[in-house]
Amino acid sequence: MSKYEIIVYWSEEDKVFIAEVPELPGCAADGATYQEALTNVEVIIQEWIETAKELGRPIPEPKGRLVFA
């Protein structure tokens, strides 16, 4: 499980839950259920980090909670 903040919301347009990782540009996944979106985004986070390493790009340190509701 990653330490990056994940924002999950329902997309009425797409009819799926979307999970976004604000600290990792372009890192997002979807799922038919809230849990599926979370599971999928954990895989995408690891792939994002692996790709960044392969390309020699910086990997942001997790900052914790970024948004207060």
C-alpha positions as CSV (number, residue, x, y, z in Angstrom):
1,M,0.0,0.0,0.0
2,S,1.4,3.4,-1.0
3,K,1.7,6.4,1.2
4,Y,0.5,8.8,-1.5
5,E,-2.8,10.6,-1.0
6,I,-5.6,9.1,-3.2
7,I,-8.8,10.9,-4.1
8,V,-11.7,8.7,-5.1
9,Y,-14.9,10.0,-6.6
10,W,-17.8,8.9,-8.7
11,S,-17.8,10.0,-12.3
12,E,-21.4,10.3,-13.5
13,E,-20.1,10.8,-17.1
14,D,-18.1,7.5,-17.1
15,K,-20.3,5.6,-14.6
16,V,-17.3,4.4,-12.6
17,F,-15.3,5.4,-9.6
18,I,-12.1,7.4,-10.3
19,A,-9.0,7.2,-8.1
20,E,-6.5,10.0,-8.7
21,V,-3.0,10.5,-7.1
22,P,-2.4,14.3,-7.1
23,E,1.3,14.0,-6.3
24,L,2.0,11.8,-9.3
25,P,1.0,13.6,-12.5
26,G,-1.3,11.6,-14.7
27,C,-1.6,8.8,-12.2
28,A,-5.2,7.6,-12.0
29,A,-7.3,4.5,-12.3
30,D,-11.0,3.6,-12.4
31,G,-13.2,0.8,-11.2
32,A,-16.9,-0.3,-11.1
33,T,-16.7,-0.1,-7.3
34,Y,-14.9,2.1,-4.8
35,Q,-12.7,-0.8,-3.7
36,E,-11.9,-1.8,-7.3
37,A,-10.8,1.8,-8.1
38,L,-8.5,1.7,-5.0
39,T,-7.1,-1.7,-5.9
40,N,-6.4,-0.6,-9.5
41,V,-4.8,2.7,-8.5
42,E,-2.3,0.9,-6.2
43,V,-1.1,-1.1,-9.2
44,I,-0.9,2.0,-11.3
45,I,1.1,3.8,-8.6
46,Q,3.7,1.1,-8.7
47,E,3.8,1.2,-12.5
48,W,4.1,5.0,-12.4
49,I,7.1,4.7,-10.1
50,E,8.8,2.0,-12.1
51,T,8.4,3.9,-15.3
52,A,9.8,7.1,-13.7
53,K,12.8,5.2,-12.5
54,E,13.4,3.7,-15.9
55,L,13.2,7.1,-17.5
56,G,15.4,8.7,-14.8
57,R,12.7,11.1,-13.7
58,P,12.3,12.3,-10.1
59,I,9.8,10.5,-7.9
60,P,8.0,12.8,-5.4
61,E,8.1,11.9,-1.8
62,P,4.6,11.3,-0.3
63,K,3.5,14.4,1.6
64,G,0.5,12.9,3.3
65,R,-2.8,14.8,3.5
66,L,-2.9,17.5,0.9
67,V,-6.5,18.6,0.9
68,F,-8.7,19.3,3.9
69,A,-12.5,18.7,3.5
